[in-house]
Amino acid sequence: MNPDTAPPSWPFTTVLVANRGEIAVRVLRTLQALGLRGAVVFHAADRGTAAVRMADVAIEISGPTPVAAYLDGAQIIAAAQSCGAGAIHPGYGFLSENRGFCAAVEAAGLRFIGPTPEQIDLMGDKVRARNFVQQAGFPVAPSAIEDDDPATFVERSRAVGAPLLIKPSAGGGGKGMRIVRDLGQLEAEIERARSEGSRYFGDGRLYCERYIEQPRHIEVQVLGDGQGNVVHVFERECSVQRRFQKIVEETPSPALTPALRARICDTAAGIARAIGYRNAGTVEFIFAPDGTFYFLEMNTRLQVEHPVTEAITGIDLVRQQLRIAAGETLGFTQADITASGHAIEFRIYAEDAARGYTPTTGPILKLQPPQGEGVRWDSGVLQGGDVTSAFDPMIAKLIVHGATREQAIARGDAALRDTVLLGCKTNTAFLRRLIAHPAFVAGDVHTGFLDAHPEIAAEPALADDTIHALLAVASLSTRPLRDAADAIPDLHAAIGAWRN
């Protein structure tokens, strides 16, 4: 069995990637391997980036802001039509889970490399998704849903009991979520969550569910061909997070026994099967310390952390997305999918962990990705480019694979140490401290791990002799130092290199 077999002929020869950065590069790489033509759209802020240079065709789009350009579905569809694209790959983020965009793509006679508009709509509304999953017989956490009876929402939420997690019905990515441990603060926190939901999603509807203390966040990769065939491609542990956003993901999860792994993966496949799912998706669960788990949400797209699944299975998930979009059946069964070893992904952010994970900006003066056995570097930035505040601060992903978790951690530490990215501060040194922490080494993590161990984010103090040495290094910079201000990036880069 070769799950990466291409169809004998493609119904499209050009695919437009409606995205940017590392995911655009990632999709283009598979398109090139398949002999397909890859096109991208780009805002002027991304001119000269890796994706634009790599694509066979690059079409400039515009908008009042760079993000707005990538959210302009009509402009993107027009770009696809102008270059003869027969399909659009949305990547993740932006329009990847937008029902209207998916429907418009299909109405334009193009193929959307993802699920159907109806599946996006169902799973995109957290309340509808939860109700569907519960009615299908799968586990959900005790909860109160505002839509059921807005007048009694506060009372019903209080009856669920503390601790509570308040969520926007149309939310995602941790936006608008509030944890309530003191029910005396319930009404105030509901109003805060409602305000955030309205601001981020244009929808202030809420629901509350029982909050599991020290939960793990475990998700399962699924593939469905829309023709009745659904498989899971094992789980990913995504518990190490800051502000409800993932930083480190790994597979297999150190928390799961073989029996638990089978249960949670079969549950995910069952949910996908219940909706006749088409393309790649991820079913996410909250996993309690006692081994119980509840449905959290379904992401109807490719996930940022998909490379760890590829590393342990050898399956190119983007290739599978393309095959399914081409009308092919999966061509393999659950029994055909096997896993080998352990993989970890590190999200490389331009941010200062010691200052509350504040995003940073600056020129990329020097970029030298790590190399070596079991090391993969996915990035959309190039040396000579700039890290700006226009987009999310994630600038690269480092993926390592080893025969065991211990070997994967060791390879991760070495690869993070060998990563050179000078000019703006990144979180590579923070990530090294994280994976060296005894609790992480033991696999004892949960979604509040970083809050429980604030010492990981704190940077070690520099000794005076080290500072003097770094000043000497900065003074030897090849960049002309016209004044003291001009020296600051060089000094910062030297300090960053030393800390790594």
MOBELQUI-V476435 format. One record per residue. OMEGA is omega in whole degrees, 0 to 359 (999 if undefined). Layout:
omega = {OMEGA OMEGA}
This chain:
omega = {174 184 181 179 179 176 182 176 182 176 175 179 178 177 176 177 182 183 185 171 188 182 176 177 182 181 179 180 179 177 179 180 181 181 178 181 182 177 175 167 179 171 181 179 181 179 179 178 185 182 180 179 186 187 173 179 177 186 182 175 184 179 180 173 177 180 180 179 181 176 182 185 181 180 180 178 177 178 178 180 183 181 177 179 178 182 177 174 185 184 174 185 180 186 188 180 181 183 182 179 179 180 180 177 182 178 179 179 179 177 177 183 184 182 179 176 181 179 175 181 182 185 180 176 189 180 178 180 181 180 179 182 179 180 178 175 180 189 173 181 174 187 172 184 184 184 181 178 184 184 182 185 181 180 181 177 179 181 177 176 179 354 182 172 178 182 170 181 182 191 179 176 178 182 176 181 181 175 181 176 178 184 174 179 188 184 179 181 176 180 177 179 180 179 180 178 178 182 185 189 183 185 184 180 185 163 179 174 179 179 178 179 180 180 168 175 182 180 182 176 177 173 175 182 180 181 176 182 180 174 168 178 176 189 173 175 184 189 182 187 167 184 179 178 188 177 181 177 181 174 0 178 178 183 190 167 177 181 178 179 180 182 185 179 178 177 179 179 179 178 179 180 182 179 180 192 178 176 183 177 181 176 187 184 165 185 184 180 181 177 175 179 183 175 178 180 173 175 186 183 171 181 175 189 182 182 180 176 177 184 184 182 184 180 175 185 177 177 178 177 181 179 181 179 178 178 180 169 182 178 176 182 179 182 181 186 179 180 180 174 184 181 179 174 176 175 179 181 168 182 181 182 183 180 176 180 179 178 178 178 177 178 175 184 181 177 178 181 178 178 176 181 178 182 177 181 177 183 176 181 180 174 183 177 181 170 183 179 185 186 175 184 177 183 179 173 176 181 178 182 178 180 180 176 180 179 178 178 180 178 177 179 180 181 176 177 184 179 177 175 186 177 173 184 177 184 184 179 176 180 177 178 182 185 175 182 183 181 177 180 179 182 184 183 176 187 176 185 183 175 180 182 182 180 180 182 183 180 177 178 178 176 182 182 176 179 179 179 180 175 178 178 181 181 180 182 178 177 178 181 184 178 184 181 181 183 187 179 180 178 179 181 180 179 178 179 180 183 178 999}
